[in-house]
Every structure is written in structure tokens, then in C-alpha cells.
């Protein structure tokens, strides 16, 4: 779960790396946190961490630093690597998942496009239902056309009311069916017929906001610290939420939706980073899994609240209210002692570590030279500041990106990962938003989708432990594709179609979790940050495209979205067969390792 559109998880270049040359990834190893260029943490073991709309499974190399008193992990071992202090931080930070989940998929309700037809005139003794049957042509499946009408003439008497049933013409103003929704963004601004594009753009703009916010708040977290990054993004998130509902025009809706999404990865990603940084290596895997659960809870709560609030503005306001609690959770959060040590702020880091020891009942067990230990570790952890010109920095960055495509095998590997990432993101969000085209109850459909999040978080680790990365990853994509294509064989509105679609979402959720681990292991150390950063950005493009496929293609034919999602998953699944297996293999250190087939 980018949080699968959930907000992107990120770190910064101050995070410690444990990509030792001679270490291998094993299914039972614990490790340290490594960082990615798009500010993504790889948590140890096979833990699932949230990224943009989505929970992601990651891995890193094994490390013996936990027992080494000269490392930060050694300090955590002394003060307590998973005690009441860490539990409090975990509970406070994981609450953000509940808040972000409410907004990630709220579009399914506030952006819903109710049934509509060309505005009907008032004609003598004819009822609106009579006029609808006379003036609105029908599609081949019997449904009324949404944006077409038969021309008519009338001079004021019922006898003179003449309809030309052989001719159709388009209309710009429509009437809506308000039996399900009191109002949506679509009904308020007539975003139908020729303006359907703008209805889809409401969700696309949200995903674009996440895309922009992820790297920016990664830099803010690096420069100003975790607490300040969380505070800044919380202010944006809390203010933008209700402003969406109070928007005086559609342009303001788009701006505030972008700002809401822009702040989302700042609070979610940085909170995840803080929660993981204060935990010992052996606990990070479990924490990564559990951190996702509030997101799933929010996912399930969303349709329940939407069921009782059918006015989109009221729904937006109510679902924005819990975010105010983020100020309270922020108040009780400490700064990351790891970040403080990296920045040379030793006294502050020591004070926080002593507080941790006291809360964990380890205060009396602190060694007499604890202050010297902290200072010594700070010297080794402190980042080296190298004076570089802008020209040198830009040249270095461009070189990293171009090296992803500089050699045949590396180029193939990079492009396949790009295609898979974008395909998974597109398919995951596509199925999540596709209930109108499946004739499904969108409330129940969304709730079940939230329920399925939980097992999808936890099914991947045991599967890859016994079967490996490649067969499980490819299998997820191909099974999802098969389920979607199989659903096309059944009659529209069938419960079997809905069941197969939800099963496809469950399976593609597993692929979303696995791709972060798999991509991490596929990219060589020297290019890993560049590879994961660009892959995540390409993946976000898939979620930006999704609403246009659901709304616009689905308008022409309700089966088209499923055909597109199934085809995309099929192509990605076939291409993934070109990737090598990485289980229990040494991580590639350079492009040369990739070209020579060392992994």
C-alpha cells in the first residue's frame, strides 16, 4: 500500500544503510532500515509498510548491529527495543492511517456520477416519467441515454406535442437521479456529458498531489526533522480537508483536493518512518504489518459513514473531523533520536533515549558511560557534509538515472519494474473504484474491499518464504487477470462478477505489497535509490489514469474497465517472467552484477 495510493512511505538520505556486500537476504534475517530515493523505507524481514495508498512489503539485509553497543541499534537494545515508550509512539503514529484512508477513496462517494438524462420540459398533462419515456432514447441494454434526447415540437396543447423518434441530439443540461445521493461534486457542477473528464480529474488531482508531496516532504523530513515535517503536513492536511467541502467553485475543489493529497504523504510517510526508527530490528517486521491496520479500519469505516451522509459536503466535513486529533498525537511525539544523532544534536538525542529507558523500566540498567556511548555513536552516525557545486550535484543525479537504462539487462529490468508498478497501481485502484460498472452496491463493495486489505497485508510473507518472489509475484498478476477476464463470461449484475472482481483486488493487493521488496532486491546498490524512486513515480501515474478508465470508458461499455485492468495485469504478469528470482540471493552491488547474471 504508493498506500497503493495510500501515501508514499519515505525516508531521507540520513537513514543508515546495511547493504553489506557479502550479506545475503534470508527469510529469517532481521535487518536495518535502508532508504530509497523516493524516500521509501525498506523495513527488515518481510514486513509490510504503507506507501501512498498502499501497504508495501519490503526487506533488507541481515545485520548483527543489534547487539553491537557501538551502533544505534545497540543503544536501542540498552534502553529497550520494544517497550511502552515505543508502543506509545506506534499507537500515536499509526492513527494517521485511519485519517488518510478516509480521503484516499472518498471519491467513490463524493465523485459519484448518478444516473442522469437530458432535462425534460414541462408539457401540459404529461408526467415527467411519460416525457422521459417519450424523449429520452434507450441504449441497446435498455438503459436510458444520459446525454441524448429526441427533438420535439409543441405549441401549448397536448395534441400538438410531436416527438421525432428517429432523430437524436445532444444536450448540455441534465436532470439527476437523487435516489442514492442528495448531492455529489458531479451534480453540483454538472460534470457529465462533455464534462465527464473533469469528474475523473477530481481523483486524478488527488493522486497527483500525493505524487508531488512524497519527495518534497522527504526533503523536509531530512532537513527539519520528523516532528516538524509531521506538523507542517498535518496543518496542510487538516485545513485542506474541510476547505474541499467549503469550495465556492470547481476550481477551488481541485486546488484543495491537491493540497489535501499533498500533505497526506507527509503525515503518513514520516509517521511510519518515526515509528520504525525507534524500534529494534527484530520488531520492525511485525510493526510494519500492524501499522497498516488503521488504514484498513478507515477503509471499512468510510462506506459506513457515507451510507448515512448522502450529501458530499457534509460527508467531506465529517470525515475531515478526525484529522484534528492529529495535532494531539503530534504533541506527544518525540523527535527521532536517530535523526538527531545524524544531525549532531547529541544532547537532545541522549535526553530522549534516557526518557525511553525510564519509560521502558531500563533507567537503572543504563551503563555509567552511556553519555560517552551516545557521543561516540553520534560521531560515527553523523552525516558527512561534502561541498558540491550545483553542477556536480545535478551531474551526479542525472548519471544515476541514465545508468538505469545504460546496459541491456539493466534496461530490461528497469522497464519491466516500471510496467509492473504502473499496472499494479492502475489495477488496484481501478477495481476499488469500479463498483458502478459492476452494478454493485458501492457501500457494501467498498466495505468488503477494506476487509480484504487485512489478509492481503499478511499473506505475502509465508508465500514468498516457501515459493520465492518471482512465482508469487507473477502468479498474483496472472491470477488477477484471470479473475477479471473470467468475470466477463457472466451476465451483467451477477454476484459472481462482483466476487471475482473483489478476489482480483485481493490478489493484486498482494502484488502491490510484494513489488516493493522485489524491486529493492532487483536494483543494484549503487542505483537502488534511483530505481525505486522512479518506479514509485511511474506507479503513481497508473493511479492517476484510473478514474478516467472507470468513468469515461465505463460510460461507453461497463465491461471495458475490467477488460483494460485484466489486460494490463496480464501484460505485467507475462513481463515479470523476465525477472530473476532473488530469494536467498546476494543483492547486486553494481550494474556489472546485473549484466553478468549474478542476481
Buried (B, 14 or more C-beta within 10 A) or exposed (E): BBBBBBBBBBBBBBBBBBBBEEBEBBBEBBBBBBBBBBBBBBBBBBBBBBBBBBBBBBBBBBBEBBEBBEBBBBBBBBBBBBBEBBBBBBEBBBBBBBBBBBBBBBBBBBBBBBBBBBEBEEBEEBEEEEBBEBBBBEEEEEEBBBBBBBEBEBEEEEEEBEBEEEEBEEBEEBBBEEEBBBBBBBBBBBBBBEBBEBBBBBBBBBBBBBBBBBBBBBBBBBEEBBBBBBBBBBBBBBBBBBBBBEBEEBEEBBBBBBBBBBBBBBBBBBBBBBBBBBBBBBBBBBBBBBBBBBBBBBBBBBBEBBBEBBBBBBBBBBBBEBBEBBEEBBEEBBBBBBBBBBBEBBEBBBBBBBBBBBBBEBEEEBEEEBBEBBBBBBEEBBEEEEEEEEEEEEEEEEEBBEBBEBBEBBBBBBBBBBBBBBBBBBBBBBBBBBBBBBBBBBBEBBBBBBBBBBEBBBBBBEBBBEBBBBBBBBBBBBBBBBBBBBBEEBEEEBEEBBBBBBBBBBBBBBBBBBBBBBBBBBBBBBBBBBBBBBBBBBBBBBBBBBBBBBBBBBBEBBBBBBBBBBBBBBBBBEBBEEBBBBBEBBBBBBBEBBBEEBB
